[in-house]
Amino acid sequence: MEFGVSSASVNIVVQALSDMTIRGWLTLDEIVEAKLHRTNEIKQGYHEFSRVNTIIGGREAVIIDWESYTSDSSTKVRCIQMFTIADKLV
């Protein structure tokens, strides 16, 4: 792959949420801000293209289109990430 050429991938991540979230102490927007703050700290060249608040399957969701450099700073990767809160996994 050439230096600086974007790479595409699809990743699906399911994470357990903290007790604070389960008990309703954190809102979806607060979760998104915390996750993206951490992403911005560890990723070089983080840039957010868009953020959409929507409803998916009856649940509030936030979809974010962003890019950053890989850990070796040789390639930019573009991510479309969706955040939502579900009561349980089925």
ChimeraX attribute file (.defattr): number of C-alpha atoms within 10 A of each C-alpha:
attribute: neighborCount
match mode: 1-to-1
recipient: residues
	/A:1	8
	/A:2	7
	/A:3	9
	/A:4	12
	/A:5	10
	/A:6	16
	/A:7	13
	/A:8	8
	/A:9	8
	/A:10	9
	/A:11	8
	/A:12	7
	/A:13	8
	/A:14	8
	/A:15	7
	/A:16	11
	/A:17	11
	/A:18	10
	/A:19	10
	/A:20	10
	/A:21	15
	/A:22	14
	/A:23	8
	/A:24	9
	/A:25	10
	/A:26	13
	/A:27	13
	/A:28	16
	/A:29	15
	/A:30	12
	/A:31	16
	/A:32	17
	/A:33	12
	/A:34	12
	/A:35	12
	/A:36	16
	/A:37	11
	/A:38	10
	/A:39	13
	/A:40	15
	/A:41	10
	/A:42	12
	/A:43	15
	/A:44	16
	/A:45	14
	/A:46	18
	/A:47	14
	/A:48	16
	/A:49	12
	/A:50	10
	/A:51	14
	/A:52	11
	/A:53	13
	/A:54	12
	/A:55	11
	/A:56	11
	/A:57	6
	/A:58	7
	/A:59	11
	/A:60	15
	/A:61	19
	/A:62	18
	/A:63	16
	/A:64	19
	/A:65	15
	/A:66	17
	/A:67	19
	/A:68	21
	/A:69	19
	/A:70	15
	/A:71	11
	/A:72	7
	/A:73	13
	/A:74	14
	/A:75	17
	/A:76	20
	/A:77	17
	/A:78	20
	/A:79	18
	/A:80	16
	/A:81	15
	/A:82	17
	/A:83	18
	/A:84	16
	/A:85	16
	/A:86	12
	/A:87	6
	/A:88	6
	/A:89	6
	/A:90	4
